[in-house]
Amino acid sequence: MSSVKQSGSFTLGNREIWRLGYGAMQLAGPGVFGPPKDPEMAVKVLQAALDAGVNHIDTSDFYGPHVTNQLIKKALHPYPQELTIVTKVSARRDEQGNWLPALSAPELTQAVEDNLRNLGLDVLDVVNLRSMISVHGPAEGSLAEPLETLIKLKDRGLIRHIGLSNVTAKQVEDGMKMTDIACVQNFYNVANRHDDALIDTLAAKNIAYVPFFPLGGFSPLQSQEINDIAASLDATPMQVALAWLLQRSPNILLIPGTSSLGHLNENLAAAALTLPPEALDVLNNLPQAAQH
């Protein structure tokens, strides 16, 4: 059995997928802007992920922009039937690479059409609406208008399922009143657990929770406790952080990203790592980072 399958499976939309997937954000250039230094290596990493059993790739057309989707198409198209590609909309990039809100109906429609074209698809499996009320983290405010636009695009047959990203529990609750929500994608890891209650609520409803920056993101996780546990298990600290997420709740789907074959294999091997109760106890009681 490949290590990916050892992560177990969960339903995303109407697909049963392995819980350990791959996030394509790091395939673009520095700052997720422009082309990568080594496009051929990016292609190899994508192909290696699928060869290892990954059947869930997370991307967006504003990565690059357009770069990661075009690399995915180059590397993997025509796509295997079992592959689920999840994208997100609501932002655009200016010439300097800044992230700007793009939540109007024309902008969201254009974003969906751009994703379809650059991925070479007729319909998108899952589209996450990313809240841009605050770029620094979830902030209260209505997402009804942009969500209504995505629902219309779904009715047109361009989207199969809708998810939400960078959102509060109330926004998830409000969104569920408008349409089925396939997944929620928020910032969460062993040292940033502000969504604990939301994860449990979603698990009870059989809805996937997809933590972005599972390894800390732009500020990588730094913890002597994680280092000590990793050493005791002959694993890396990053593998411990990923294994903790897999054991945290069965509805958590992982999308660690990398542009390196070595790091890809290291990440995927985390699915085979089982943390003993004493390690879980330490990790569950790690000091938490301040909320945004």
C-alpha positions in Angstrom: 0.0 0.0 0.0 1.3 3.5 -0.9 1.8 5.8 2.1 -0.8 8.1 0.6 -3.5 5.5 1.0 -2.4 5.0 4.7 -3.8 8.5 5.3 -7.3 7.1 4.9 -10.1 8.5 2.7 -12.9 11.1 3.0 -15.6 12.5 0.8 -14.9 15.8 -1.0 -17.9 16.8 -3.0 -19.0 13.5 -4.6 -15.5 12.0 -4.7 -13.9 9.7 -2.2 -10.3 11.0 -2.0 -7.2 10.1 0.0 -6.7 12.5 2.9 -3.2 13.4 2.0 -3.1 15.5 -1.1 -0.9 18.2 -2.7 -1.0 22.0 -2.7 0.4 23.6 -5.9 0.9 27.1 -4.6 4.7 26.7 -4.2 5.1 25.8 -7.9 4.9 29.5 -8.9 7.9 31.9 -8.5 8.9 33.7 -5.3 5.9 35.2 -3.5 3.6 32.9 -5.6 4.3 35.3 -8.5 5.7 34.7 -11.9 7.1 31.4 -13.2 9.2 29.0 -11.2 13.0 28.9 -11.4 12.8 25.3 -12.7 9.5 24.6 -14.6 10.6 21.1 -15.6 11.1 20.2 -11.9 7.6 21.5 -11.2 6.2 19.2 -13.8 8.2 16.3 -12.3 6.8 17.0 -8.8 3.2 17.0 -10.0 3.7 13.7 -11.9 5.5 12.2 -8.9 2.6 13.2 -6.6 0.1 11.3 -8.8 2.5 8.4 -9.2 2.5 8.1 -5.4 -1.3 7.9 -5.3 -2.3 11.5 -4.6 -5.8 12.2 -6.1 -6.4 15.7 -4.6 -4.6 18.7 -5.9 -5.3 22.2 -4.6 -4.6 25.2 -6.8 -5.8 28.6 -8.0 -5.5 30.7 -11.1 -4.2 33.6 -9.1 -1.1 31.6 -8.2 1.4 33.1 -10.6 -1.2 34.3 -11.9 -2.0 31.4 -14.3 1.3 29.7 -13.7 0.4 26.8 -11.5 -2.7 25.9 -13.5 -0.8 25.9 -16.7 1.9 23.7 -15.1 -0.8 21.3 -13.8 -2.3 21.0 -17.3 1.2 20.5 -18.9 2.1 17.8 -16.4 -1.1 15.9 -16.0 -3.6 16.5 -18.8 -5.6 14.5 -19.8 -6.4 14.0 -16.1 -7.0 10.5 -14.6 -10.6 10.1 -13.7 -9.9 9.7 -10.0 -8.1 13.1 -9.7 -10.0 15.9 -7.9 -8.7 19.4 -8.6 -9.8 22.1 -6.2 -9.4 25.8 -7.0 -10.2 29.1 -5.4 -11.4 32.5 -6.5 -11.9 36.0 -5.3 -8.4 37.6 -5.6 -6.3 39.0 -8.4 -2.7 40.1 -8.7 -1.4 43.5 -9.9 1.9 44.0 -11.8 3.8 44.0 -8.5 2.3 40.8 -7.3 0.0 42.3 -4.6 -3.1 40.4 -3.7 -6.3 42.4 -4.5 -9.9 41.5 -3.9 -11.9 40.4 -7.0 -15.3 39.6 -5.7 -17.7 41.2 -8.2 -19.8 39.0 -10.4 -17.8 39.8 -13.6 -14.5 39.1 -11.8 -15.7 35.8 -10.3 -17.1 34.7 -13.6 -13.8 35.6 -15.3 -11.9 33.7 -12.6 -13.9 30.5 -13.1 -13.4 30.8 -16.9 -9.7 31.4 -16.4 -9.4 28.3 -14.2 -11.3 26.2 -16.8 -9.2 27.4 -19.7 -5.8 27.1 -18.0 -6.6 23.7 -16.5 -8.1 22.5 -19.7 -11.4 21.5 -18.1 -15.1 21.8 -19.0 -16.2 21.8 -15.3 -14.4 22.5 -12.0 -14.7 19.8 -9.3 -14.6 22.3 -6.4 -14.3 26.0 -6.3 -13.5 27.7 -2.9 -14.8 31.2 -2.4 -12.0 32.9 -0.4 -13.1 35.7 1.8 -11.1 38.9 1.2 -12.8 41.0 3.9 -9.4 40.8 5.6 -6.3 39.3 3.9 -4.8 38.6 7.4 -7.4 36.1 8.5 -11.1 35.4 8.8 -13.2 38.5 9.5 -17.0 38.8 9.9 -19.0 40.2 7.0 -21.5 39.0 4.4 -20.3 36.7 1.6 -23.9 36.4 0.2 -23.3 38.3 -3.0 -20.2 36.5 -4.2 -21.6 33.2 -3.1 -24.7 33.9 -5.1 -22.5 34.4 -8.2 -20.8 31.0 -7.7 -24.2 29.3 -7.2 -25.3 30.7 -10.6 -22.1 29.4 -12.2 -22.8 26.1 -10.6 -26.3 26.1 -12.0 -24.7 26.8 -15.4 -22.7 23.6 -15.0 -19.3 25.2 -14.7 -18.8 24.2 -11.1 -19.7 20.9 -9.4 -19.2 21.9 -5.7 -18.6 25.1 -3.7 -16.3 25.5 -0.7 -15.4 28.4 1.5 -11.9 29.7 2.6 -10.5 32.2 5.1 -14.0 32.3 6.8 -15.6 32.4 10.2 -17.9 29.8 11.7 -20.8 32.3 11.1 -19.9 32.7 7.5 -19.9 28.9 7.1 -23.3 28.7 8.8 -24.7 31.4 6.6 -23.2 29.8 3.5 -24.9 26.5 4.3 -28.2 28.2 4.2 -27.6 29.2 0.6 -26.0 26.1 -0.9 -24.2 22.8 0.0 -20.7 23.5 1.2 -18.2 20.8 0.2 -15.3 22.0 2.3 -13.8 24.8 4.4 -10.2 25.8 3.9 -8.7 27.9 6.7 -5.4 28.5 8.4 -4.8 25.8 10.9 -2.0 23.7 12.3 -0.8 22.2 15.6 0.3 25.7 16.9 -2.7 27.6 15.4 -5.8 25.9 16.6 -8.4 28.7 16.5 -10.7 26.5 14.4 -11.0 23.6 16.8 -14.7 24.0 17.4 -15.4 24.6 13.7 -13.5 21.4 12.7 -15.7 19.3 15.1 -18.9 20.9 13.8 -17.9 20.2 10.2 -16.9 16.6 11.1 -20.4 16.0 12.5 -21.8 17.1 9.2 -19.4 15.0 7.2 -17.9 18.2 5.6 -14.1 18.3 4.8 -11.8 20.8 6.5 -8.6 21.6 4.6 -6.0 23.4 6.6 -3.8 25.7 4.6 -0.2 26.3 5.9 -0.3 23.0 7.8 3.4 23.4 8.4 3.2 27.1 9.4 3.4 28.7 6.0 5.6 31.8 5.8 6.5 31.4 9.5 7.4 27.6 9.7 6.5 25.8 12.9 9.3 26.1 15.5 8.9 23.9 18.6 11.4 22.0 20.7 8.6 19.6 21.6 7.9 18.8 18.0 11.6 18.3 17.4 11.9 15.9 20.4 9.0 13.9 19.3 10.3 13.7 15.7 13.7 12.5 17.0 12.1 9.8 19.1 10.1 8.5 16.1 12.9 8.7 13.6 10.8 11.2 11.7 11.1 14.9 10.7 9.3 17.7 12.6 7.2 18.4 9.5 6.1 14.8 9.3 5.0 15.0 13.0 3.0 18.1 12.3 1.2 16.5 9.3 0.6 13.2 11.2 -0.9 15.2 14.1 -3.4 16.8 11.7 -4.3 13.4 10.2 -5.0 12.1 13.7 -6.8 15.3 14.9 -10.0 14.6 13.0 -11.1 12.2 10.2 -12.5 15.1 8.1 -9.2 16.9 7.8 -7.7 16.8 4.3 -4.0 17.8 3.9 -2.5 19.8 1.0 1.1 20.3 1.9 3.0 22.0 -0.9 6.5 21.8 -2.2 8.5 22.3 -5.4 11.1 19.6 -4.3 10.8 15.9 -5.0 12.6 15.2 -1.7 10.2 17.2 0.3 7.2 15.7 -1.6 8.3 12.2 -0.6 8.9 13.3 3.0 5.5 14.9 3.2 3.7 11.9 1.7 5.5 9.5 4.1 3.8 11.3 7.0 0.7 9.2 6.2 2.5 6.1 7.5 3.4 7.8 10.8 1.2 7.0 13.9 1.8 9.3 16.8 1.6 7.4 20.2 -0.7 8.7 22.9 2.1 10.4 24.9 3.2 12.3 21.8 -0.4 13.4 21.1 -0.7 14.6 24.6 2.3 16.8 24.3 1.2 18.2 20.9 -2.3 18.8 22.0 -1.0 21.0 24.8 1.5 23.0 22.7 1.4 26.8 23.3 -0.8 28.4 20.8 0.1 31.3 18.5 -1.8 34.5 19.0 -4.9 34.9 16.8 -4.8 37.2 13.9 
